[in-house]
Amino acid sequence: MAIEVSDLNTLSQTSVDDRRELLAQLLQEYESRVDLKRGVIHDLLLELSAVISAAHEENIERLRLSNSLQGIIESPELSDPTLVDKVLSNYRLTRKSGSAASGQITIVVNRLAPVTIETGAEFEANAQTFSVSSAVIARTSTASVQSDSDKVLTPLGDGNYAFTVSVVADQIGLAGRVKKDTLFVPSVAITNFVKAYASADFVGGAEDETNEELTSRLEAGLACKALSNRSSMTALLMDRFPYVVASSIIGYGDGEMLRDRHSIFPFSFGGRTDWYVRTSELPINLGISVTATLMSKDTTDGSGIWQFSLPRDVAPGFYDVKNIRLSASAETAGTFAITSQIRGFDVTPETSILRPDIETSDEAAFSRYQTSVVRFRDPLTITDALSVGATKDYAVTLRYMPGIKDIQLAMASRDTRYNAGDVLVKAAVPCFMSVSFTIEGKSGLVLPDATTLKSAIASLVNNSGFCGKIYASQILDVIHGYLGKGLAVANLDMFAQILKPNGSVTSLRSQTAISVPNTPADMVTPRTVCFVLDPEDIAISARTINVP
Amino acid sequence: MEYPANDFQNKEKLLNVLGTHWTNTYGGKDFVEEFVRSRGELEDQNHINLTEACDLLSRLDAPVYHKEKWLRVVLKESERKKRPIKYGDGTVYGEQPITGQMPLYGGSLTAVEYVFPLTQPLVFSQLAQNKISEPSLSWLHGIDFTLNSDSSAVIFKTDPFADSNLVPVEIFDGDVVIDREITLWFKNADLDKNYLYTHIGYAVNIYGKSSESYKNLLNAYIDSLVIGATKESLEKALAAMLGVRVVQNDEEIVELIDSSGDNLVIVTDKEAYLFNVNDTATVSVGDTVYKGQLLTTAASVHELNSGAVPPGVVALNIGPDMMAGYIDGVMFCDTTVSTVVEENVDGKTKVSFDLVGHPSDVEKFWDDVHAEGIRRGATLAELLDTRGYPPPYEPTAATLPTTINPLAFLIKNILRFNAFVVKIDLSMKLSGAFGINQVDLIRRMTPPWTALFLITTGTQIESPVNLTQPGDETEAGGSESLSTFIGAEPVEESVTGSDHVSERVRLAVVEGFCR
């Protein structure tokens, strides 16, 4: 409990003086014969009464401030998480506890032989320890499977076999969010082990919510959770999907709203809502296996153009295809070149779900109704002996915001929406950023830890919401918090690419600020675009300066 | 409020608490009585503070200001500033009504007001006295002094240091008098401790200067959060922006409407409502009014679902935010215009009518309407055909309306479904109104699938120009005579290009990221 009766020795002298002067003035006026300047009345009555009264005033003031969140957070005497949590209960808010990241590891072995992985077996990656959450026995065939936890070894086509296990980070926090293809090292020997890597980006992993993060949710705590106005809609979203990082609601009268112009008149009729949602600080890299069809052959080099489709439920609302490789490829970098990507949409009706009014693929972009047909050139598969129409499996990595389908279905379901409530949920239009800068200083000075610094910069950018602008000064401010005396920053450069809903890319570059252009006809404005900065896209260099 | 309002104000009761020795036996009973009375004053102030702390738990009961029963203000002579007369100060020709001063021709007009800085956020006090119980000097707010909370200053009409009722205390530095100060007691002083923002506004991220209007706006906004979007909360917010109140009780009956004083006053059987004296009541004596209702034309909300043009709305502009690819959009006016019929435009009859806007916008608008009509299989001409849709053959001028009201057409066919109009007359704002600086709040309060057309009006300042007669040196007119004057000779400076121009090329390595 942070409210304590104040120490009489630490009372404000002004407060005591004001009380004493008021008391003296009143007594002097009521009883003018008494000497109030010195002596027993002054010392025992006036001074003591003033001190006690000032103490009461101070305690009441603390009580008052303890009911003001701004007062609690800004007052050193009251800045106590317990007290903040108590006041926040009035807003129906509970502090989010930190959580550990989790994901799946693909384990590759070089023999078709059973492998057992015990519960609690540890793997290490990125200086973090991860434990297997439930035991797995990898079997050689489906026929030998004995329980639900058994897995079947899958041939990779190169003489190796793979199976997956689920792991959880031992520590809570963001550090456990390892990327797809990150290599893991087991702490115990695994039979026939070749390698282990992250099957997809790990998810979850959060620090304990700070007072600042909590206060940013105050309004959502107060608001009713319903599709009513922007505030209550946001509250509904945060209540049902607490992992959502930011959202922006576009409606009637907003230039970015194109779906309410489906008539012979070129202007809006209203009645539609586009909801841009950022569900994760970073898009998730999802690995999938696809079967591609040979569309044409290049007789000059034997390569072929292959095509595969991505239906609406595969990585719903995905941003882009990050890489395409042969299924059996052991490579963790590089991709076949994409020759074309045609986005479409699929609004096949679902029971109890209102089908949104979508007329073009641009309107459907980044929503769960988006589909895509991708063509790419595979120079490694010689097509001389193949016919057009032949098929082949490929490993594809997609970049997407998780949960878009879940949110769409929740908002369009009959227990949430109002009649004719046409709400289309879309992943925020991404503005992928990269940042580079140089830390300069005299020889011998200690440089900050690059991983920590990159994480802090990325966190700033990825939590900036739909801000429309990222300033170099904001990033410099973060950097300076990690620099010791004598170190300085030079050559900060920011580069950004906005992936528009129509599939085209706009590049931006600045040393001062990256601003989202205001092009509502493309659905690209500060209200639809979020900045995305992967720590891996931050380049830090160091330079020694020689100053006499 | 009754006096004594509580036991702290009741000296007999306080004395009784001490027991019979002090009330009956002790010889200095009078002093003890006055001491407990004075001590009670201190605790009464704490009682007020505690009540405020409790009231601040409720957004509805939250006090706007902190109240001090007696606020001690010390004025230092060294901080006194004299302010000269300004236009608008209320100075009149001849003898001044309050001070009795008679400004003389050629005399100095400086030092009519004496300004002292305040160390406390004092906003209002009706009375300033030299003593608390039996003052020999009482100054009234607005007459003898004013308070400027923006600059944290108290402004006196006369110099307090020249008043014999106030005895300055000399401040010494060693043996030297370095300053003098006097003490004034401000009764029932309102101090702005930002209660509303720190306790309520902070939670919803709405900042405003402490005022009843700010409180009303916060409550309207939070109502819209807790309950969801309602007409009542929107109208309360609009009223707060103008500094007026909506009807407070479930039902009230209007008993009096009077604008003979400084304000328009609407009195009901339960409340009295103040408005700008130039405002116009939308209710009459005897009317029953309902909770949340706006009572004057200063702010009004018009729903368009009936398809009718609201009274007083003469035009609406459909801007680029509602029509992608346009420069300024097009304006639909409440007037009757002729329809223009063109046959066989891309194989179909094209109809259009006069709209206001950039010519390229208007032309594009009608081209878009016609092209989209063809693409969607129903042109505007076909939809307007007096024979009904679908018409038996391509419309002609004879089968189409000859005139149309553009605004009525817009509202009847498009805006009636999801739009509404809000009119605010900013010239009707009352003192202390929150204003429309944060009008985007309304965006947060209304459902996103609806649109609000905000029409603001204000006082028109007229500056007529008579174009039928020539202008002169002071008045503009239909024709003006021009005169010229000779400017200074420009300074010439010749620069030879080859002496001062050079070319430099710099190569740099630029790194980028390929995705």
Chai-1 contact restraints between the chains, C-beta under 6 A:
chainA,res_idxA,chainB,res_idxB,connection_type,confidence,min_distance_angstrom,max_distance_angstrom,comment,restraint_id
A,D18,B,R72,contact,1.0,0.0,6.0,A-B,restraint_1
A,R19,B,L42,contact,1.0,0.0,6.0,A-B,restraint_2
A,E21,B,R72,contact,1.0,0.0,6.0,A-B,restraint_3
A,L22,B,W70,contact,1.0,0.0,6.0,A-B,restraint_4
A,L23,B,S38,contact,1.0,0.0,6.0,A-B,restraint_5
A,Q25,B,I132,contact,1.0,0.0,6.0,A-B,restraint_6
A,L26,B,S38,contact,1.0,0.0,6.0,A-B,restraint_7
A,L26,B,E41,contact,1.0,0.0,6.0,A-B,restraint_8
A,L26,B,I132,contact,1.0,0.0,6.0,A-B,restraint_9
A,L27,B,S38,contact,1.0,0.0,6.0,A-B,restraint_10
A,E29,B,K131,contact,1.0,0.0,6.0,A-B,restraint_11
A,E29,B,I132,contact,1.0,0.0,6.0,A-B,restraint_12
A,E29,B,S133,contact,1.0,0.0,6.0,A-B,restraint_13
A,Y30,B,E34,contact,1.0,0.0,6.0,A-B,restraint_14
A,E31,B,F31,contact,1.0,0.0,6.0,A-B,restraint_15
A,E31,B,E34,contact,1.0,0.0,6.0,A-B,restraint_16
A,S49,B,R39,contact,1.0,0.0,6.0,A-B,restraint_17
A,S53,B,L42,contact,1.0,0.0,6.0,A-B,restraint_18
A,H56,B,N46,contact,1.0,0.0,6.0,A-B,restraint_19
A,E57,B,N46,contact,1.0,0.0,6.0,A-B,restraint_20
A,I60,B,N49,contact,1.0,0.0,6.0,A-B,restraint_21
A,I60,B,L50,contact,1.0,0.0,6.0,A-B,restraint_22
A,I60,B,A53,contact,1.0,0.0,6.0,A-B,restraint_23
A,L63,B,A53,contact,1.0,0.0,6.0,A-B,restraint_24
A,R64,B,A53,contact,1.0,0.0,6.0,A-B,restraint_25
A,N67,B,L57,contact,1.0,0.0,6.0,A-B,restraint_26
A,S68,B,T198,contact,1.0,0.0,6.0,A-B,restraint_27
A,S68,B,H199,contact,1.0,0.0,6.0,A-B,restraint_28
A,Q70,B,T198,contact,1.0,0.0,6.0,A-B,restraint_29
A,Q70,B,Y202,contact,1.0,0.0,6.0,A-B,restraint_30
A,G71,B,T198,contact,1.0,0.0,6.0,A-B,restraint_31
A,L218,B,A203,contact,1.0,0.0,6.0,A-B,restraint_32
A,E219,B,V204,contact,1.0,0.0,6.0,A-B,restraint_33
A,L222,B,L225,contact,1.0,0.0,6.0,A-B,restraint_34
A,A223,B,L225,contact,1.0,0.0,6.0,A-B,restraint_35
A,C224,B,V226,contact,1.0,0.0,6.0,A-B,restraint_36
A,C224,B,G228,contact,1.0,0.0,6.0,A-B,restraint_37
A,A226,B,G228,contact,1.0,0.0,6.0,A-B,restraint_38
A,S228,B,G228,contact,1.0,0.0,6.0,A-B,restraint_39
A,S228,B,A229,contact,1.0,0.0,6.0,A-B,restraint_40
A,N229,B,S224,contact,1.0,0.0,6.0,A-B,restraint_41
A,N229,B,A229,contact,1.0,0.0,6.0,A-B,restraint_42
A,N229,B,M445,contact,1.0,0.0,6.0,A-B,restraint_43
A,N229,B,T446,contact,1.0,0.0,6.0,A-B,restraint_44
A,N229,B,P447,contact,1.0,0.0,6.0,A-B,restraint_45
A,R230,B,R444,contact,1.0,0.0,6.0,A-B,restraint_46
A,R230,B,P448,contact,1.0,0.0,6.0,A-B,restraint_47
A,S231,B,L225,contact,1.0,0.0,6.0,A-B,restraint_48
A,S231,B,R444,contact,1.0,0.0,6.0,A-B,restraint_49
A,S232,B,G228,contact,1.0,0.0,6.0,A-B,restraint_50
A,I249,B,P448,contact,1.0,0.0,6.0,A-B,restraint_51
A,G251,B,P448,contact,1.0,0.0,6.0,A-B,restraint_52
A,G251,B,W449,contact,1.0,0.0,6.0,A-B,restraint_53
A,Y252,B,N418,contact,1.0,0.0,6.0,A-B,restraint_54
A,Y252,B,W449,contact,1.0,0.0,6.0,A-B,restraint_55
A,Y252,B,T450,contact,1.0,0.0,6.0,A-B,restraint_56
A,Y252,B,A451,contact,1.0,0.0,6.0,A-B,restraint_57
A,G253,B,D321,contact,1.0,0.0,6.0,A-B,restraint_58
A,G253,B,M322,contact,1.0,0.0,6.0,A-B,restraint_59
A,G253,B,A451,contact,1.0,0.0,6.0,A-B,restraint_60
A,G255,B,D321,contact,1.0,0.0,6.0,A-B,restraint_61
A,I264,B,V369,contact,1.0,0.0,6.0,A-B,restraint_62
A,I264,B,E372,contact,1.0,0.0,6.0,A-B,restraint_63
A,I264,B,G373,contact,1.0,0.0,6.0,A-B,restraint_64
A,I264,B,R376,contact,1.0,0.0,6.0,A-B,restraint_65
A,F265,B,V369,contact,1.0,0.0,6.0,A-B,restraint_66
A,P266,B,M323,contact,1.0,0.0,6.0,A-B,restraint_67
A,P266,B,D368,contact,1.0,0.0,6.0,A-B,restraint_68
A,F267,B,I318,contact,1.0,0.0,6.0,A-B,restraint_69
A,F267,B,M322,contact,1.0,0.0,6.0,A-B,restraint_70
A,F267,B,M323,contact,1.0,0.0,6.0,A-B,restraint_71
A,S268,B,M322,contact,1.0,0.0,6.0,A-B,restraint_72
A,G270,B,N418,contact,1.0,0.0,6.0,A-B,restraint_73
A,G270,B,W449,contact,1.0,0.0,6.0,A-B,restraint_74
A,G270,B,A451,contact,1.0,0.0,6.0,A-B,restraint_75
A,G271,B,N418,contact,1.0,0.0,6.0,A-B,restraint_76
A,G271,B,W449,contact,1.0,0.0,6.0,A-B,restraint_77
A,T273,B,P448,contact,1.0,0.0,6.0,A-B,restraint_78
A,T273,B,W449,contact,1.0,0.0,6.0,A-B,restraint_79
A,S434,B,F513,contact,1.0,0.0,6.0,A-B,restraint_80
A,A521,B,A324,contact,1.0,0.0,6.0,A-B,restraint_81
A,A521,B,G325,contact,1.0,0.0,6.0,A-B,restraint_82
